[in-house]
């Protein structure tokens, strides 16, 4: 699967990092199987546009013969992960007989300006001061 130049996306309470193969919901990691994750990436990167079934097959399952129900299963898993129930299609819209559209607003994020992500580096150093004692002077005290 080819990944576009942008790799960080935010939609709703989710953050998607295509380079790290990571989906976060409210900062918590959401585990997704490889092909399900790739299906989400295709949808998010083409947000607002119809993605036809053939395009999914070429992007997610290149050089592989698979049944169309593999795509349907991936979409079903994504809907559960994204919290869609019944006819409520906040994220994934079905265009009957053609494909799917990612309906939610997607923001592309800059690595330098990530809000809510703290990158912190700390260093700790301990200095022990030693005092030199002349044993001859020390012996005079006793």
N, CA, C and O atoms as CSV, one atom per row, in Angstrom:
chain,resi,resn,atom,element,x,y,z
A,1,UNK,N,N,0.838,-1.180,0.000
A,1,UNK,CA,C,0.000,0.000,0.000
A,1,UNK,C,C,0.876,1.233,0.000
A,1,UNK,O,O,1.863,1.287,0.733
A,2,UNK,N,N,0.544,2.207,-0.791
A,2,UNK,CA,C,1.335,3.432,-0.818
A,2,UNK,C,C,0.778,4.414,0.198
A,2,UNK,O,O,-0.436,4.558,0.347
A,3,UNK,N,N,1.674,5.075,0.882
A,3,UNK,CA,C,1.279,6.044,1.902
A,3,UNK,C,C,1.592,7.431,1.372
A,3,UNK,O,O,2.686,7.661,0.857
A,4,UNK,N,N,0.659,8.351,1.486
A,4,UNK,CA,C,0.875,9.707,0.985
A,4,UNK,C,C,1.890,10.445,1.840
A,4,UNK,O,O,2.340,9.944,2.870
A,5,UNK,N,N,2.238,11.636,1.399
A,5,UNK,CA,C,3.241,12.435,2.100
A,5,UNK,C,C,2.821,12.768,3.528
A,5,UNK,O,O,3.665,12.833,4.421
A,6,UNK,N,N,1.535,12.979,3.749
A,6,UNK,CA,C,1.033,13.282,5.086
A,6,UNK,C,C,0.757,11.967,5.812
A,6,UNK,O,O,0.287,11.005,5.206
A,7,UNK,N,N,1.044,11.931,7.085
A,7,UNK,CA,C,0.830,10.677,7.798
A,7,UNK,C,C,0.130,10.826,9.132
A,7,UNK,O,O,-0.115,9.820,9.799
A,8,UNK,N,N,-0.200,12.030,9.547
A,8,UNK,CA,C,-0.893,12.238,10.820
A,8,UNK,C,C,-2.256,12.875,10.560
A,8,UNK,O,O,-2.359,13.916,9.912
A,9,UNK,N,N,-3.295,12.231,11.077
A,9,UNK,CA,C,-4.656,12.698,10.838
A,9,UNK,C,C,-5.443,12.680,12.141
A,9,UNK,O,O,-5.191,11.859,13.023
A,10,UNK,N,N,-6.402,13.599,12.247
A,10,UNK,CA,C,-7.298,13.627,13.399
A,10,UNK,C,C,-8.730,13.711,12.900
A,10,UNK,O,O,-9.040,14.483,11.993
A,11,UNK,N,N,-9.602,12.904,13.504
A,11,UNK,CA,C,-11.030,12.961,13.212
A,11,UNK,C,C,-11.758,12.554,14.480
A,11,UNK,O,O,-11.428,11.544,15.100
A,12,UNK,N,N,-12.746,13.344,14.860
A,12,UNK,CA,C,-13.467,13.080,16.104
A,12,UNK,C,C,-12.492,12.947,17.257
A,12,UNK,O,O,-11.615,13.793,17.433
A,13,UNK,N,N,-12.637,11.896,18.039
A,13,UNK,CA,C,-11.733,11.666,19.176
A,13,UNK,C,C,-10.560,10.756,18.792
A,13,UNK,O,O,-9.870,10.221,19.660
A,14,UNK,N,N,-10.345,10.588,17.486
A,14,UNK,CA,C,-9.314,9.674,16.989
A,14,UNK,C,C,-8.140,10.421,16.378
A,14,UNK,O,O,-8.289,11.497,15.799
A,15,UNK,N,N,-6.969,9.815,16.528
A,15,UNK,CA,C,-5.751,10.286,15.866
A,15,UNK,C,C,-5.130,9.080,15.165
A,15,UNK,O,O,-4.970,8.016,15.762
A,16,UNK,N,N,-4.780,9.262,13.884
A,16,UNK,CA,C,-4.247,8.193,13.050
A,16,UNK,C,C,-2.836,8.559,12.605
A,16,UNK,O,O,-2.613,9.621,12.022
A,17,UNK,N,N,-1.888,7.672,12.884
A,17,UNK,CA,C,-0.499,7.846,12.462
A,17,UNK,C,C,-0.159,6.690,11.526
A,17,UNK,O,O,0.016,5.554,11.966
A,18,UNK,N,N,-0.068,6.991,10.228
A,18,UNK,CA,C,0.148,5.927,9.251
A,18,UNK,C,C,1.566,5.393,9.277
A,18,UNK,O,O,1.782,4.220,8.971
A,19,UNK,N,N,2.539,6.219,9.634
A,19,UNK,CA,C,3.933,5.734,9.703
A,19,UNK,C,C,4.138,4.754,10.842
A,19,UNK,O,O,4.830,3.747,10.694
A,20,UNK,N,N,3.538,5.055,11.967
A,20,UNK,CA,C,3.689,4.208,13.158
A,20,UNK,C,C,2.640,3.102,13.220
A,20,UNK,O,O,2.641,2.290,14.146
A,21,UNK,N,N,1.743,3.073,12.230
A,21,UNK,CA,C,0.659,2.078,12.188
A,21,UNK,C,C,-0.108,2.106,13.511
A,21,UNK,O,O,-0.229,1.094,14.201
A,22,UNK,N,N,-0.624,3.296,13.844
A,22,UNK,CA,C,-1.195,3.536,15.158
A,22,UNK,C,C,-2.497,4.317,15.050
A,22,UNK,O,O,-2.571,5.330,14.356
A,23,UNK,N,N,-3.525,3.831,15.746
A,23,UNK,CA,C,-4.782,4.552,15.889
A,23,UNK,C,C,-4.997,4.781,17.379
A,23,UNK,O,O,-4.922,3.847,18.177
A,24,UNK,N,N,-5.265,6.031,17.746
A,24,UNK,CA,C,-5.524,6.394,19.140
A,24,UNK,C,C,-6.938,6.942,19.260
A,24,UNK,O,O,-7.400,7.688,18.397
A,25,UNK,N,N,-7.623,6.565,20.340
A,25,UNK,CA,C,-8.914,7.151,20.686
A,25,UNK,C,C,-8.745,7.801,22.048
A,25,UNK,O,O,-8.464,7.125,23.037
A,26,UNK,N,N,-8.918,9.116,22.093
A,26,UNK,CA,C,-8.724,9.875,23.339
A,26,UNK,C,C,-7.368,9.546,23.959
A,26,UNK,O,O,-7.249,9.435,25.179
A,27,UNK,N,N,-6.355,9.392,23.118
A,27,UNK,CA,C,-5.003,9.126,23.597
A,27,UNK,C,C,-4.700,7.668,23.894
A,27,UNK,O,O,-3.549,7.327,24.164
A,28,UNK,N,N,-5.706,6.797,23.850
A,28,UNK,CA,C,-5.525,5.374,24.134
A,28,UNK,C,C,-5.398,4.598,22.824
A,28,UNK,O,O,-6.137,4.854,21.873
A,29,UNK,N,N,-4.476,3.666,22.778
A,29,UNK,CA,C,-4.230,2.879,21.581
A,29,UNK,C,C,-5.411,1.955,21.274
A,29,UNK,O,O,-5.965,1.310,22.164
A,30,UNK,N,N,-5.779,1.908,19.991
A,30,UNK,CA,C,-6.819,1.018,19.499
A,30,UNK,C,C,-6.137,0.027,18.561
A,30,UNK,O,O,-5.529,0.422,17.566
A,31,UNK,N,N,-6.241,-1.254,18.881
A,31,UNK,CA,C,-5.578,-2.264,18.058
A,31,UNK,C,C,-6.426,-2.593,16.838
A,31,UNK,O,O,-7.625,-2.853,16.940
A,32,UNK,N,N,-5.766,-2.573,15.679
A,32,UNK,CA,C,-6.413,-2.938,14.426
A,32,UNK,C,C,-5.517,-3.891,13.660
A,32,UNK,O,O,-4.307,-3.680,13.575
A,33,UNK,N,N,-6.105,-4.936,13.103
A,33,UNK,CA,C,-5.378,-5.871,12.248
A,33,UNK,C,C,-4.904,-5.123,10.998
A,33,UNK,O,O,-5.503,-4.120,10.612
A,34,UNK,N,N,-3.839,-5.607,10.372
A,34,UNK,CA,C,-3.190,-4.946,9.242
A,34,UNK,C,C,-4.108,-4.467,8.137
A,34,UNK,O,O,-4.076,-3.288,7.786
A,35,UNK,N,N,-4.925,-5.346,7.578
A,35,UNK,CA,C,-5.783,-4.973,6.451
A,35,UNK,C,C,-6.903,-4.037,6.877
A,35,UNK,O,O,-7.335,-3.192,6.093
A,36,UNK,N,N,-7.373,-4.177,8.095
A,36,UNK,CA,C,-8.397,-3.262,8.611
A,36,UNK,C,C,-7.780,-1.873,8.765
A,36,UNK,O,O,-8.401,-0.872,8.408
A,37,UNK,N,N,-6.557,-1.813,9.296
A,37,UNK,CA,C,-5.861,-0.540,9.429
A,37,UNK,C,C,-5.656,0.095,8.058
A,37,UNK,O,O,-5.914,1.287,7.888
A,38,UNK,N,N,-5.199,-0.672,7.088
A,38,UNK,CA,C,-4.962,-0.150,5.736
A,38,UNK,C,C,-6.249,0.353,5.095
A,38,UNK,O,O,-6.238,1.343,4.364
A,39,UNK,N,N,-7.357,-0.328,5.368
A,39,UNK,CA,C,-8.660,0.111,4.862
A,39,UNK,C,C,-9.013,1.473,5.442
A,39,UNK,O,O,-9.502,2.347,4.725
A,40,UNK,N,N,-8.766,1.659,6.745
A,40,UNK,CA,C,-9.011,2.947,7.386
A,40,UNK,C,C,-8.136,4.033,6.767
A,40,UNK,O,O,-8.609,5.142,6.521
A,41,UNK,N,N,-6.876,3.725,6.515
A,41,UNK,CA,C,-5.964,4.710,5.921
A,41,UNK,C,C,-6.483,5.160,4.554
A,41,UNK,O,O,-6.497,6.354,4.259
A,42,UNK,N,N,-6.906,4.218,3.730
A,42,UNK,CA,C,-7.435,4.570,2.406
A,42,UNK,C,C,-8.636,5.505,2.562
A,42,UNK,O,O,-8.726,6.514,1.862
A,43,UNK,N,N,-9.554,5.183,3.470
A,43,UNK,CA,C,-10.729,6.021,3.690
A,43,UNK,C,C,-10.358,7.423,4.167
A,43,UNK,O,O,-10.848,8.419,3.635
A,44,UNK,N,N,-9.490,7.491,5.170
A,44,UNK,CA,C,-9.132,8.782,5.768
A,44,UNK,C,C,-8.375,9.653,4.768
A,44,UNK,O,O,-8.637,10.852,4.672
A,45,UNK,N,N,-7.453,9.071,4.032
A,45,UNK,CA,C,-6.675,9.854,3.075
A,45,UNK,C,C,-7.532,10.370,1.919
A,45,UNK,O,O,-7.147,11.326,1.245
A,46,UNK,N,N,-8.659,9.763,1.689
A,46,UNK,CA,C,-9.575,10.204,0.625
A,46,UNK,C,C,-10.879,10.745,1.220
A,46,UNK,O,O,-11.935,10.684,0.590
A,47,UNK,N,N,-10.788,11.264,2.416
A,47,UNK,CA,C,-11.954,11.748,3.146
A,47,UNK,C,C,-12.847,12.639,2.279
A,47,UNK,O,O,-12.375,13.536,1.580
A,48,UNK,N,N,-14.165,12.355,2.349
A,48,UNK,CA,C,-15.135,13.138,1.600
A,48,UNK,C,C,-15.347,12.648,0.175
A,48,UNK,O,O,-16.287,13.076,-0.495
A,49,UNK,N,N,-14.489,11.764,-0.289
A,49,UNK,CA,C,-14.597,11.240,-1.654
A,49,UNK,C,C,-15.038,9.784,-1.628
A,49,UNK,O,O,-14.733,9.039,-0.697
A,50,UNK,N,N,-15.761,9.400,-2.667
A,50,UNK,CA,C,-16.168,8.017,-2.822
A,50,UNK,C,C,-14.942,7.177,-3.167
A,50,UNK,O,O,-14.201,7.493,-4.097
A,51,UNK,N,N,-14.740,6.106,-2.408
A,51,UNK,CA,C,-13.673,5.149,-2.714
A,51,UNK,C,C,-14.373,3.898,-3.218
A,51,UNK,O,O,-15.070,3.210,-2.473
A,52,UNK,N,N,-14.171,3.620,-4.502
A,52,UNK,CA,C,-14.841,2.468,-5.095
A,52,UNK,C,C,-14.184,1.179,-4.642
A,52,UNK,O,O,-13.017,1.159,-4.250
A,53,UNK,N,N,-14.946,0.114,-4.702
A,53,UNK,CA,C,-14.476,-1.191,-4.233
A,53,UNK,C,C,-13.203,-1.620,-4.953
A,53,UNK,O,O,-12.301,-2.176,-4.327
A,54,UNK,N,N,-13.116,-1.375,-6.248
A,54,UNK,CA,C,-11.910,-1.743,-7.008
A,54,UNK,C,C,-10.674,-1.009,-6.484
A,54,UNK,O,O,-9.585,-1.582,-6.438
A,55,UNK,N,N,-10.840,0.251,-6.091
A,55,UNK,CA,C,-9.714,1.018,-5.554
A,55,UNK,C,C,-9.238,0.425,-4.226
A,55,UNK,O,O,-8.036,0.332,-3.977
A,56,UNK,N,N,-10.190,0.026,-3.377
A,56,UNK,CA,C,-9.812,-0.655,-2.134
A,56,UNK,C,C,-9.024,-1.921,-2.434
A,56,UNK,O,O,-7.982,-2.173,-1.829
A,57,UNK,N,N,-9.524,-2.704,-3.362
A,57,UNK,CA,C,-8.856,-3.966,-3.695
A,57,UNK,C,C,-7.432,-3.721,-4.191
A,57,UNK,O,O,-6.512,-4.457,-3.833
A,58,UNK,N,N,-7.250,-2.684,-5.015
A,58,UNK,CA,C,-5.915,-2.365,-5.543
A,58,UNK,C,C,-4.982,-1.812,-4.476
A,58,UNK,O,O,-3.779,-2.067,-4.518
A,59,UNK,N,N,-5.522,-1.056,-3.517
A,59,UNK,CA,C,-4.696,-0.437,-2.480
A,59,UNK,C,C,-4.402,-1.365,-1.302
A,59,UNK,O,O,-3.272,-1.428,-0.816
A,60,UNK,N,N,-5.424,-2.078,-0.852
A,60,UNK,CA,C,-5.296,-2.878,0.365
A,60,UNK,C,C,-4.852,-4.309,0.075
A,60,UNK,O,O,-4.101,-4.903,0.849
A,61,UNK,N,N,-5.315,-4.851,-1.032
A,61,UNK,CA,C,-4.976,-6.232,-1.392
A,61,UNK,C,C,-4.332,-6.284,-2.787
A,61,UNK,O,O,-4.845,-6.975,-3.667
A,62,UNK,N,N,-3.226,-5.573,-3.003
A,62,UNK,CA,C,-2.622,-5.575,-4.340
A,62,UNK,C,C,-2.058,-6.968,-4.666
A,62,UNK,O,O,-1.555,-7.670,-3.789
A,63,UNK,N,N,-2.152,-7.334,-5.906
A,63,UNK,CA,C,-1.597,-8.610,-6.383
A,63,UNK,C,C,-2.131,-9.816,-5.624
A,63,UNK,O,O,-1.471,-10.853,-5.555
A,64,UNK,N,N,-3.322,-9.684,-5.057
A,64,UNK,CA,C,-3.932,-10.786,-4.310
A,64,UNK,C,C,-5.377,-10.934,-4.766
A,64,UNK,O,O,-6.092,-9.944,-4.922
A,65,UNK,N,N,-5.790,-12.143,-4.973
A,65,UNK,CA,C,-7.186,-12.389,-5.324
A,65,UNK,C,C,-7.949,-12.612,-4.020
A,65,UNK,O,O,-7.703,-13.571,-3.289
A,66,UNK,N,N,-8.878,-11.704,-3.753
A,66,UNK,CA,C,-9.693,-11.818,-2.539
A,66,UNK,C,C,-11.154,-11.577,-2.896
A,66,UNK,O,O,-11.470,-10.976,-3.923
A,67,UNK,N,N,-12.012,-12.047,-2.048
A,67,UNK,CA,C,-13.449,-11.855,-2.218
A,67,UNK,C,C,-13.826,-10.454,-1.727
A,67,UNK,O,O,-13.152,-9.873,-0.877
A,68,UNK,N,N,-14.901,-9.940,-2.275
A,68,UNK,CA,C,-15.391,-8.623,-1.875
A,68,UNK,C,C,-15.798,-8.601,-0.404
A,68,UNK,O,O,-15.792,-7.545,0.229
A,69,UNK,N,N,-16.155,-9.773,0.145
A,69,UNK,CA,C,-16.571,-9.796,1.553
A,69,UNK,C,C,-15.406,-9.494,2.502
A,69,UNK,O,O,-15.644,-9.146,3.658
A,70,UNK,N,N,-14.148,-9.618,2.043
A,70,UNK,CA,C,-13.012,-9.204,2.883
A,70,UNK,C,C,-13.090,-7.712,3.169
A,70,UNK,O,O,-12.845,-7.274,4.293
A,71,UNK,N,N,-13.431,-6.934,2.147
A,71,UNK,CA,C,-13.614,-5.495,2.325
A,71,UNK,C,C,-14.795,-5.229,3.254
A,71,UNK,O,O,-14.703,-4.388,4.147
A,72,UNK,N,N,-15.884,-5.929,3.052
A,72,UNK,CA,C,-17.062,-5.738,3.898
A,72,UNK,C,C,-16.760,-6.058,5.357
A,72,UNK,O,O,-17.238,-5.368,6.257
A,73,UNK,N,N,-15.969,-7.103,5.593
A,73,UNK,CA,C,-15.587,-7.452,6.970
A,73,UNK,C,C,-14.712,-6.361,7.584
A,73,UNK,O,O,-14.889,-6.003,8.748
A,74,UNK,N,N,-13.774,-5.835,6.806
A,74,UNK,CA,C,-12.910,-4.751,7.303
A,74,UNK,C,C,-13.735,-3.522,7.659
A,74,UNK,O,O,-13.512,-2.900,8.697
A,75,UNK,N,N,-14.682,-3.172,6.806
A,75,UNK,CA,C,-15.555,-2.018,7.061
A,75,UNK,C,C,-16.389,-2.263,8.315
A,75,UNK,O,O,-16.575,-1.351,9.121
A,76,UNK,N,N,-16.883,-3.467,8.485
A,76,UNK,CA,C,-17.678,-3.811,9.666
A,76,UNK,C,C,-16.862,-3.656,10.950
A,76,UNK,O,O,-17.342,-3.094,11.934
A,77,UNK,N,N,-15.630,-4.156,10.932
A,77,UNK,CA,C,-14.756,-4.019,12.101
A,77,UNK,C,C,-14.485,-2.543,12.378
A,77,UNK,O,O,-14.534,-2.109,13.529
A,78,UNK,N,N,-14.199,-1.771,11.333
A,78,UNK,CA,C,-13.942,-0.338,11.515
A,78,UNK,C,C,-15.144,0.368,12.123
A,78,UNK,O,O,-14.987,1.214,13.003
A,79,UNK,N,N,-16.323,0.032,11.670
A,79,UNK,CA,C,-17.527,0.670,12.216
A,79,UNK,C,C,-17.664,0.384,13.708
A,79,UNK,O,O,-18.035,1.275,14.472
A,80,UNK,N,N,-17.375,-0.826,14.126
A,80,UNK,CA,C,-17.441,-1.160,15.554
A,80,UNK,C,C,-16.390,-0.379,16.335
A,80,UNK,O,O,-16.684,0.178,17.393
A,81,UNK,N,N,-15.173,-0.339,15.818
A,81,UNK,CA,C,-14.082,0.369,16.493
A,81,UNK,C,C,-14.393,1.857,16.614
A,81,UNK,O,O,-14.101,2.477,17.637
A,82,UNK,N,N,-14.983,2.427,15.569
A,82,UNK,CA,C,-15.293,3.853,15.555
A,82,UNK,C,C,-16.577,4.189,16.311
A,82,UNK,O,O,-16.929,5.359,16.464
A,83,UNK,N,N,-17.276,3.150,16.781
A,83,UNK,CA,C,-18.472,3.367,17.597
A,83,UNK,C,C,-19.744,3.594,16.812
A,83,UNK,O,O,-20.704,4.149,17.346
A,84,UNK,N,N,-19.776,3.179,15.562
A,84,UNK,CA,C,-20.986,3.325,14.759
A,84,UNK,C,C,-21.906,2.141,15.012
A,84,UNK,O,O,-21.479,0.986,15.002
A,85,UNK,N,N,-23.173,2.449,15.239
A,85,UNK,CA,C,-24.158,1.394,15.493
A,85,UNK,C,C,-25.372,1.620,14.610
A,85,UNK,O,O,-25.819,2.751,14.425
A,86,UNK,N,N,-25.890,0.554,14.078
A,86,UNK,CA,C,-27.101,0.641,13.265
A,86,UNK,C,C,-26.923,1.522,12.046
A,86,UNK,O,O,-25.954,1.382,11.299
A,87,UNK,N,N,-27.861,2.425,11.851
A,87,UNK,CA,C,-27.839,3.304,10.674
A,87,UNK,C,C,-27.045,4.584,10.904
A,87,UNK,O,O,-26.890,5.386,9.983
A,88,UNK,N,N,-26.542,4.788,12.117
A,88,UNK,CA,C,-25.767,5.985,12.435
A,88,UNK,C,C,-24.398,5.898,11.756
A,88,UNK,O,O,-23.545,5.115,12.174
A,89,UNK,N,N,-24.189,6.706,10.703
A,89,UNK,CA,C,-22.941,6.663,9.941
A,89,UNK,C,C,-22.177,7.975,10.072
A,89,UNK,O,O,-22.080,8.750,9.121
A,90,UNK,N,N,-21.647,8.205,11.240
A,90,UNK,CA,C,-20.882,9.428,11.475
A,90,UNK,C,C,-19.554,9.407,10.714
A,90,UNK,O,O,-19.078,10.452,10.269
A,91,UNK,N,N,-18.958,8.226,10.564
A,91,UNK,CA,C,-17.651,8.118,9.938
A,91,UNK,C,C,-17.682,7.489,8.546
A,91,UNK,O,O,-17.152,8.070,7.599
A,92,UNK,N,N,-18.286,6.325,8.409
A,92,UNK,CA,C,-18.226,5.587,7.145
A,92,UNK,C,C,-19.608,5.518,6.505
A,92,UNK,O,O,-20.549,4.966,7.074
A,93,UNK,N,N,-19.704,6.082,5.329
A,93,UNK,CA,C,-20.953,6.079,4.575
A,93,UNK,C,C,-20.858,5.023,3.474
A,93,UNK,O,O,-19.853,4.946,2.768
A,94,UNK,N,N,-21.895,4.219,3.333
A,94,UNK,CA,C,-21.950,3.215,2.270
A,94,UNK,C,C,-22.654,3.804,1.059
A,94,UNK,O,O,-23.741,4.370,1.176
A,95,UNK,N,N,-22.032,3.669,-0.096
A,95,UNK,CA,C,-22.665,4.045,-1.355
A,95,UNK,C,C,-22.976,2.719,-2.052
A,95,UNK,O,O,-22.109,2.119,-2.685
A,96,UNK,N,N,-24.205,2.282,-1.927
A,96,UNK,CA,C,-24.625,0.942,-2.368
A,96,UNK,C,C,-24.145,0.604,-3.771
A,96,UNK,O,O,-24.344,1.353,-4.727
A,97,UNK,N,N,-23.494,-0.574,-3.852
A,97,UNK,CA,C,-23.040,-1.094,-5.134
A,97,UNK,C,C,-21.761,-0.467,-5.664
A,97,UNK,O,O,-21.196,-0.952,-6.644
A,98,UNK,N,N,-21.294,0.610,-5.028
A,98,UNK,CA,C,-20.105,1.309,-5.533
A,98,UNK,C,C,-18.915,1.257,-4.576
A,98,UNK,O,O,-17.815,0.867,-4.967
A,99,UNK,N,N,-19.138,1.651,-3.325
A,99,UNK,CA,C,-18.021,1.700,-2.392
A,99,UNK,C,C,-18.389,2.415,-1.104
A,99,UNK,O,O,-19.519,2.329,-0.625
A,100,UNK,N,N,-17.402,3.127,-0.551
A,100,UNK,CA,C,-17.572,3.777,0.748
A,100,UNK,C,C,-16.961,5.170,0.720
A,100,UNK,O,O,-16.093,5.475,-0.098
A,101,UNK,N,N,-17.443,6.014,1.644
A,101,UNK,CA,C,-16.929,7.376,1.769
A,101,UNK,C,C,-16.699,7.643,3.255
A,101,UNK,O,O,-17.539,7.302,4.088
A,102,UNK,N,N,-15.557,8.253,3.583
A,102,UNK,CA,C,-15.303,8.671,4.955
A,102,UNK,C,C,-15.974,10.021,5.124
A,102,UNK,O,O,-15.556,11.001,4.507
A,103,UNK,N,N,-17.014,10.086,5.956
A,103,UNK,CA,C,-17.879,11.257,6.037
A,103,UNK,C,C,-17.449,12.293,7.078
A,103,UNK,O,O,-17.863,13.449,7.001
A,104,UNK,N,N,-16.635,11.899,8.035
A,104,UNK,CA,C,-16.238,12.827,9.106
A,104,UNK,C,C,-15.176,13.808,8.613
A,104,UNK,O,O,-14.424,13.520,7.682
A,105,UNK,N,N,-15.136,14.955,9.252
A,105,UNK,CA,C,-14.097,15.942,8.951
A,105,UNK,C,C,-12.745,15.398,9.417
A,105,UNK,O,O,-12.616,14.916,10.542
A,106,UNK,N,N,-11.748,15.479,8.548
A,106,UNK,CA,C,-10.400,14.998,8.858
A,106,UNK,C,C,-9.444,16.177,8.813
A,106,UNK,O,O,-9.443,16.956,7.859
A,107,UNK,N,N,-8.632,16.298,9.851
A,107,UNK,CA,C,-7.574,17.317,9.891
A,107,UNK,C,C,-6.226,16.637,9.728
A,107,UNK,O,O,-5.937,15.642,10.392
A,108,UNK,N,N,-5.406,17.178,8.841
A,108,UNK,CA,C,-4.037,16.708,8.716
A,108,UNK,C,C,-3.215,17.466,9.749
A,108,UNK,O,O,-3.343,18.684,9.873
A,109,UNK,N,N,-2.380,16.758,10.484
A,109,UNK,CA,C,-1.615,17.358,11.572
A,109,UNK,C,C,-0.155,17.510,11.191
A,109,UNK,O,O,0.405,16.698,10.455
A,110,UNK,N,N,0.449,18.573,11.713
A,110,UNK,CA,C,1.883,18.807,11.582
A,110,UNK,C,C,2.591,18.159,12.752
A,110,UNK,O,O,2.123,18.259,13.886
A,111,UNK,N,N,3.701,17.503,12.505
A,111,UNK,CA,C,4.459,16.878,13.602
A,111,UNK,C,C,4.923,17.908,14.617
A,111,UNK,O,O,4.924,17.645,15.819
A,112,UNK,N,N,5.320,19.081,14.135
A,112,UNK,CA,C,5.868,20.100,15.043
A,112,UNK,C,C,4.815,20.712,15.952
A,112,UNK,O,O,5.138,21.198,17.036
A,113,UNK,N,N,3.563,20.694,15.524
A,113,UNK,CA,C,2.515,21.381,16.272
A,113,UNK,C,C,1.437,20.448,16.794
A,113,UNK,O,O,0.257,20.796,16.785
A,114,UNK,N,N,1.827,19.276,17.245
A,114,UNK,CA,C,0.847,18.330,17.758
A,114,UNK,C,C,0.337,18.790,19.112
A,114,UNK,O,O,1.105,18.922,20.065
A,115,UNK,N,N,-0.962,19.032,19.190
A,115,UNK,CA,C,-1.538,19.396,20.482
A,115,UNK,C,C,-1.877,18.118,21.222
A,115,UNK,O,O,-2.347,17.149,20.626
A,116,UNK,N,N,-1.642,18.119,22.496
A,116,UNK,CA,C,-1.978,16.959,23.300
A,116,UNK,C,C,-0.909,15.882,23.314
A,116,UNK,O,O,-1.054,14.884,24.020
A,117,UNK,N,N,0.141,16.058,22.565
A,117,UNK,CA,C,1.213,15.075,22.565
A,117,UNK,C,C,2.425,15.729,23.202
A,117,UNK,O,O,2.897,16.764,22.731
A,118,UNK,N,N,2.917,15.144,24.243
A,118,UNK,CA,C,4.053,15.706,24.948
A,118,UNK,C,C,5.289,14.902,24.604
A,118,UNK,O,O,5.333,13.685,24.784
A,119,UNK,N,N,6.275,15.595,24.113
A,119,UNK,CA,C,7.561,14.958,23.878
A,119,UNK,C,C,8.503,15.556,24.905
A,119,UNK,O,O,8.802,16.750,24.874
A,120,UNK,N,N,8.956,14.731,25.792
A,120,UNK,CA,C,9.726,15.228,26.924
A,120,UNK,C,C,11.004,14.430,27.075
A,120,UNK,O,O,11.004,13.200,27.039
A,121,UNK,N,N,12.068,15.145,27.242
A,121,UNK,CA,C,13.347,14.497,27.488
A,121,UNK,C,C,13.910,15.122,28.752
A,121,UNK,O,O,13.915,16.345,28.893
A,122,UNK,N,N,14.378,14.302,29.663
A,122,UNK,CA,C,14.968,14.847,30.880
A,122,UNK,C,C,16.301,14.180,31.141
A,122,UNK,O,O,16.542,13.038,30.750
A,123,UNK,N,N,17.142,14.913,31.800
A,123,UNK,CA,C,18.440,14.383,32.209
A,123,UNK,C,C,18.597,14.639,33.697
A,123,UNK,O,O,18.218,15.690,34.214
A,124,UNK,N,N,19.150,13.676,34.353
A,124,UNK,CA,C,19.400,13.813,35.779
A,124,UNK,C,C,20.879,13.600,36.012
A,124,UNK,O,O,21.479,12.655,35.499
A,125,UNK,N,N,21.448,14.481,36.785
A,125,UNK,CA,C,22.856,14.287,37.119
A,125,UNK,C,C,23.020,14.438,38.626
A,125,UNK,O,O,22.338,15.230,39.277
A,126,UNK,N,N,23.928,13.669,39.141
A,126,UNK,CA,C,24.213,13.708,40.565
A,126,UNK,C,C,25.684,14.049,40.726
A,126,UNK,O,O,26.546,13.406,40.125
A,127,UNK,N,N,25.971,15.055,41.532
A,127,UNK,CA,C,27.352,15.433,41.799
A,127,UNK,C,C,27.653,15.137,43.249
A,127,UNK,O,O,26.949,15.576,44.159
A,128,UNK,N,N,28.705,14.389,43.439
A,128,UNK,CA,C,29.136,14.072,44.797
A,128,UNK,C,C,30.415,14.838,45.041
A,128,UNK,O,O,31.408,14.669,44.333
A,129,UNK,N,N,30.374,15.695,46.069
A,129,UNK,CA,C,31.567,16.461,46.385
A,129,UNK,C,C,32.378,15.692,47.418
A,129,UNK,O,O,31.860,15.184,48.413
A,130,UNK,N,N,33.635,15.632,47.143
A,130,UNK,CA,C,34.525,14.945,48.071
A,130,UNK,C,C,35.414,15.977,48.752
A,130,UNK,O,O,35.827,16.974,48.160
A,131,UNK,N,N,35.682,15.700,49.990
A,131,UNK,CA,C,36.553,16.570,50.751
A,131,UNK,C,C,37.847,15.830,51.011
A,131,UNK,O,O,37.853,14.696,51.489
A,132,UNK,N,N,38.943,16.495,50.685
A,132,UNK,CA,C,40.236,15.869,50.936
A,132,UNK,C,C,40.631,16.135,52.378
A,132,UNK,O,O,40.551,17.265,52.859
A,133,UNK,N,N,41.050,15.101,53.047
A,133,UNK,CA,C,41.474,15.219,54.438
A,133,UNK,C,C,42.922,14.754,54.506
A,133,UNK,O,O,43.287,13.680,54.028
A,134,UNK,N,N,43.703,15.586,55.105
A,134,UNK,CA,C,45.106,15.214,55.312
A,134,UNK,C,C,45.124,14.304,56.524
A,134,UNK,O,O,44.760,14.711,57.628
A,135,UNK,N,N,45.555,13.056,56.308
A,135,UNK,CA,C,45.551,12.075,57.398
A,135,UNK,C,C,46.417,12.509,58.571
A,135,UNK,O,O,46.135,12.158,59.716
A,136,UNK,N,N,47.466,13.270,58.292
A,136,UNK,CA,C,48.348,13.727,59.372
A,136,UNK,C,C,47.577,14.681,60.291
A,136,UNK,O,O,47.675,14.587,61.515
A,137,UNK,N,N,46.813,15.597,59.693
A,137,UNK,CA,C,46.021,16.532,60.502
A,137,UNK,C,C,44.916,15.774,61.231
A,137,UNK,O,O,44.589,16.102,62.372
A,138,UNK,N,N,44.349,14.784,60.594
A,138,UNK,CA,C,43.285,13.996,61.186
A,138,UNK,C,C,43.794,13.227,62.407
A,138,UNK,O,O,43.082,13.101,63.403
A,139,UNK,N,N,45.011,12.719,62.330
A,139,UNK,CA,C,45.605,11.959,63.434
A,139,UNK,C,C,45.867,12.861,64.628
A,139,UNK,O,O,45.807,12.387,65.763
A,140,UNK,N,N,46.157,14.153,64.421
A,140,UNK,CA,C,46.428,15.080,65.510
A,140,UNK,C,C,45.187,15.322,66.350
A,140,UNK,O,O,45.279,15.628,67.539
A,141,UNK,N,N,44.019,15.182,65.719
A,141,UNK,CA,C,42.792,15.433,66.457
A,141,UNK,C,C,42.532,14.359,67.516
A,141,UNK,O,O,41.835,14.608,68.500
A,142,UNK,N,N,43.085,13.182,67.313
A,142,UNK,CA,C,42.813,12.090,68.250
A,142,UNK,C,C,43.925,11.922,69.159
A,142,UNK,O,O,43.887,11.049,70.026
